[in-house]
Amino acid sequence: MKTLYEFKKILITAVITTLIIVFVVNCTTETEVDLPVELNPLQDESADQEQSAFSKREVLSVEELTLSKQELESIKEHLGATFAKDTFRYSMDAVIKTNVAGIEVRIPISMLGEFEPADKAKAIVSINMGFVDTDTYSVSNDGKLYFADSIDGKWTSSEDTGQIFSSPTVILSTILNDSGPLQAVSREKLAETSLLHLKLSGLESLFGNIDQNIHADLWIDQDKLRIHKLTLKGPIYMPDIKTYLPSQIDAREATLNASYEFYGFDDAISIEVPEAENYLINGRLPGTKVFEQVNLVIGFGESHPEYKSTPATSGWHYGQPDAPAPWGVHDEFIPDEVLIQNLVQGGIGLHYNCENECLDVIDVFAEFAEQYPKIVVSPYAGMDQKIAITAWSYIDEMEEMDIGRIELFIKAHHNSERAPEHFKP
């Protein structure tokens, strides 16, 4: 018989599996455009070889390095002015560590990308935790960050807030602007060149953190003063990332250990920026995020803990043949245990609670049900407000009809990959 602790570990493993699936493809969900990104296969192969050769270069010797304050200030100013002026390729390997229900969670992330001036970056983003290996594409440009689903190539977009998936030029610009003076560490001699190892001091704000110590080191080519390596180590603020994860990952604090390498300067690189309509409101998905309860099928009439919202947006629900409810308009109340299966499959619930017949609301909801295949319309007594619209782990409530607000919610959440079984009809 399994102990409570073993069950806890099993639950956490399931959560992390969901995290990996959701984390990369759902960094904000908006209108999705069929524009898969494809890197040139030959370009990929040569870039991989060059990156591998760079990573394996042996440090022949390490010497003490002394630079004047003026020289260090000049180097920092030069880096800030020139880093984004040339094409280059880059790789990034990072591990984010956080805590879920008392258990340490490691999220390994790697990126292989390229940069085109003035601010276009494209990368393959990979998360590999052994039992799950997920790849997707990202593009950043003009203050926006785009992600493509690795399976169907559909794009989502959001504001680029300078997080871990941003262009390295955005991250480096933040570091150079917010840090104190450079400090000389050492000179590392390689077979072909020498690198100056420099430390950035006084960096207290990065990835959402304020007044915390971030360790950042740079290695730059002594002759060309180009950055070849950047390492970052310190706390990372999770809420901006957590917004796009299952809400069981209820962590605010985490630590980051990341290493960037830069190579392929002046290579011929051309990046196409995808088009994706943005459905975010102040950088967030429409509606209110509700704590994501367990996605568990129960027997008809079986008891279960209380839901976190009314109507419910996740949790215990019936399976076949008791759920889901047929898509479309219903004139009778449908229990949460049935409706949740509709949400599990990527559906939207449109519910009303009116003293009178509420025909005007029903007519609008019926029109939406004709436009979108996964809509359930039904009365729901006991709601806090007259109208409630639901999706998997999201709800929006209103007293008066706001068609634009409802449509935005539907477009953002309808058949979203965040729903555990969105692939079902």
C-alpha positions, 0 to 999 in steps of 0.5 A, spaced: 500 500 500 502 506 498 504 511 503 501 518 503 508 521 501 509 516 495 502 519 493 504 526 493 510 524 489 506 521 484 502 527 484 508 532 483 510 528 477 504 528 474 504 536 475 511 536 472 509 532 466 503 537 465 508 543 466 512 541 460 507 540 455 504 547 457 510 551 459 512 552 452 506 552 448 502 556 452 506 563 454 500 567 452 495 564 448 492 568 442 490 568 435 494 562 432 497 562 425 499 557 421 506 559 420 511 554 422 518 556 423 523 552 419 531 553 420 535 551 414 537 544 415 544 545 412 545 552 416 543 548 422 548 543 421 554 548 420 551 552 426 551 546 430 558 544 428 561 551 429 557 551 436 560 544 438 567 547 436 566 553 440 564 549 446 570 544 446 575 549 445 580 548 451 583 553 455 590 553 455 592 558 461 589 563 465 593 569 467 591 575 472 588 581 469 589 588 471 585 593 467 584 600 469 577 603 471 577 607 465 579 601 460 573 597 464 568 603 463 570 603 455 569 596 454 562 596 457 560 602 453 563 599 447 559 592 448 553 596 449 553 600 443 556 594 438 553 588 441 546 588 437 550 591 430 552 584 428 549 578 426 551 572 430 548 565 433 548 563 440 546 557 445 543 557 452 543 552 457 539 553 463 536 550 469 531 553 473 530 550 480 524 551 484 519 548 490 513 545 489 509 542 495 516 541 499 519 537 493 525 541 489 523 541 481 528 542 476 526 545 469 532 544 464 531 549 458 536 550 452 536 554 446 539 554 440 538 561 436 541 566 431 540 574 431 539 579 426 540 586 427 537 591 429 532 586 434 530 580 431 532 573 434 529 566 433 531 560 437 529 553 438 527 552 445 528 545 448 526 542 455 528 535 457 526 532 463 528 525 461 521 522 461 519 528 457 522 532 451 519 538 448 521 542 442 518 549 440 520 555 436 521 562 439 522 569 435 522 576 438 522 582 435 520 589 436 518 588 443 514 582 442 515 575 443 512 569 439 512 562 440 510 556 435 507 549 437 512 544 435 506 539 433 502 544 429 506 550 428 501 555 430 503 561 433 502 565 440 505 572 441 505 576 448 509 582 450 517 581 451 518 583 458 525 581 458 524 574 461 529 568 460 526 566 453 527 573 450 533 575 445 540 575 448 540 582 446 534 584 450 537 581 456 544 583 455 542 591 454 538 590 461 544 587 464 549 593 462 544 598 463 542 596 470 549 593 473 555 597 476 562 597 474 566 591 470 571 588 474 577 584 471 577 577 473 582 573 469 585 572 461 584 566 459 588 564 453 585 559 448 589 556 441 586 561 437 585 567 441 584 570 448 578 572 452 578 577 458 573 574 463 570 580 467 565 580 472 559 585 472 558 588 479 552 591 483 546 587 479 540 587 483 534 587 478 533 581 473 528 577 470 523 581 475 527 580 481 529 587 485 534 588 490 537 581 490 544 579 488 545 576 481 552 574 479 553 575 472 560 574 468 562 576 461 568 573 457 570 577 451 575 577 445 581 581 447 582 583 440 575 584 437 571 586 444 566 581 442 562 577 447 563 570 447 560 567 453 555 570 459 553 566 465 548 568 470 546 565 477 541 568 482 534 568 484 529 569 478 521 571 480 516 566 477 510 569 477 511 572 470 512 565 468 508 562 473 502 565 469 503 560 463 504 554 468 499 549 471 497 553 477 499 547 482 506 550 480 505 555 486 512 558 486 514 565 487 521 564 488 526 560 484 533 560 482 537 560 475 543 558 473 544 559 465 550 560 460 550 563 454 555 562 448 556 567 442 559 565 435 558 565 428 559 573 428 557 576 421 554 570 418 548 571 413 542 570 417 535 572 415 529 572 420 522 572 418 517 575 424 511 571 424 504 574 424 499 573 430 494 577 433 494 578 440 489 577 445 492 579 451 490 584 456 495 588 460 500 582 458 495 577 461 490 572 458 483 574 458 479 572 465 481 570 472 486 565 473 483 560 477 487 555 482 487 548 477 484 542 481 486 535 479 483 533 472 480 526 475 474 522 472 470 520 478 463 515 478 457 518 477 454 521 483 461 520 487 463 525 492 469 530 491 472 536 495 469 543 493 470 547 487 474 553 487 469 557 483 462 557 481 461 555 475 467 550 476 473 551 471 477 544 473 477 539 478 473 532 479 468 530 473 464 525 470 467 521 464 463 517 458 457 516 458 455 521 463 460 527 460 461 531 456 455 535 455 453 536 447 456 542 444 451 547 443 445 551 447 441 547 453 435 550 456 436 546 463 442 546 468 448 542 467 452 540 473 459 542 474 461 534 474 459 534 466 461 541 464 468 540 466 469 535 461 467 540 456 472 544 459 477 539 459 476 538 451 478 545 450 470 548 450 467 554 453 462 555 458 457 561 457 452 561 463 447 566 465 443 567 471 437 571 470 430 572 474 426 573 467 427 569 461 434 573 459 432 572 452 437 577 449 443 574 453 441 567 450 441 570 443 448 572 443 450 566 446 447 562 441 450 566 436 457 564 439 455 557 439 454 557 431 461 560 430 465 556 435 464 548 435 466 547 442 461 552 446 456 550 451 450 555 453 446 553 459 443 556 465 446 556 472 443 558 478 447 561 484 452 565 480 455 571 483 453 575 477 448 575 471 453 572 466 459 567 467 464 565 461 469 559 463 474 555 460 479 550 463 482 554 469 479 561 467 473 565 468 470 571 467 464 574 470 459 580 469 453 583 470 451 586 464 453 583 457 459 585 454 460 582 447 467 584 445 469 582 452 466 575 451 469 574 444 476 576 446 475 571 452 473 565 447 478 567 442 483 566 447 481 560 450 477 556 445 480 549 444 487 552 447 492 547 448 492 549 456 486 544 456 488 537 457 484 534 452 483 539 447 485 534 441 478 531 442 472 533 438 
